[in-house]
Amino acid sequence: MLRQIFLVCVRLGTATLLTTAAAAEPASPLSCPSAIAPAGLQPLVAAGDWRAFIPSRLPLTSAGFMAGPPELTADLKPYSVLEHAAHTVETWKFDENEFSDHDGLWLVCLYGATGAITLSKKIDSHFHECSVTYMKSKASVTSSIQIHCQ
């Protein structure tokens, strides 16, 4: 039996349709929007005569996980980081009921060269392992980011 999950990223103008096979312990294809368009950001309010302007889209630069919502700033460190010539894999391992004292497990997506803009969303807290794979290219440090949880 197949189940379909429809994710809509509000204000970013993107939508992703993901189809996974239902299993006893299903894998979860998660993704972050590849970039944030300037129009997708709320208008910035600057003091006095200052005007804010965002000239170009902000690309996705990294992803990770938090214990609870972003305002708690409870970033989780990867259990392992494996560097390969063409890609890097960061892996997180979670204990059963690890997030029962928090407001769940959250996926965090960072944008811009310094990760100054963050998008986050609550995800299934029953995952026991998640990985983020950064595919490298010659043109840039990271050409794509893949997220996988099970």
C-alpha positions, 0 to 999 in steps of 0.5 A: 500500500502506498501513502502520499504525503503532500508538503507545502512550504508556505510563503516560499512558493514551493510544493513537493509531492512525496510517495513512500511505501508503507512499512513496519518502520518506514523511511521518511524522505524529508527535504528543505526548500532549495532556496528562499526567494527575496519575495518569500521573506517577510519585509524587514523593518529598519530603524529610522531612514534605513531601508532593507533590501535582499538582492537575490535568493538565499541558497540552502547551505546546511540542514540539521535537527533540534530538540524542540522548536527553534526558539529553544536553540537546542541544536543536536550535534551529529553522532558521526560525520563521514567525509568522502571525496564526493560527499559528506554524511552527517548522522544523528542517532536518537534514543526512544522517547528522547523528545518526550520532555521537549516539543518533539524533533525538528528539522532545521534548514539554514540559508545564506552563506552564514546560515543567517536565515533558518526554516524549521518544522516539527517532524516525526519524533519516532525516528531512531536515525537521521542523516544529511548528505552533502553532495559536493561539486567543483562549482561550489562546496555543496551542490545538493543536500539529501535528508533521510530518516528512519 
